[in-house]
Amino acid sequence: MGYSVCQMVQSGKLKIRTREVGNVLVVALEGEVLLGRESVLMRDAVRTELDAGRKFVLLNLAQVSFMDSSGVGVLVEIKAHTLHSGGDIRLCNCPDLVTKLLYRLALIKILAVYESEEAALDGWAGGNP
């Protein structure tokens, strides 16, 4: 699998790194996804890529230490945007706090969650997901 040059943006308590694996944009989040600058940063970083023609997004949440309802709302917004453009989104390495939140809100039914980045990319990155 090919990896592109990693890009990084940061605001407040959130750092975002992006890279390509095949035709999938991998977005690694680090820190807190909160109401305000952090959730706006996450939404804008992913929406910019989707608006540029990307269709498949993998969010790696391994380094997320906290996520509030606005962060979850952005996940749902990104899911809707990717589906509307003929793509999809997957999550991987979700911390327990995020997984519990997704279950409580019954979002686990619409957001595909994988144990690892490799599992999420399997069958998705090389060709047509």
Secondary structure, DSSP 8 states (H G I E B T S, - for coil): --B---EEEEETTEEEEEEEETTEEEEEEEEEE-TTHHHHHHHHHHHHHHHTT--EEEEEEEEEEEE-HHHHHHHHHHHHHHHHTT-EEEEES--HHHHHHHHHTTGGGTSEEESSHHHHHTTTSSS--
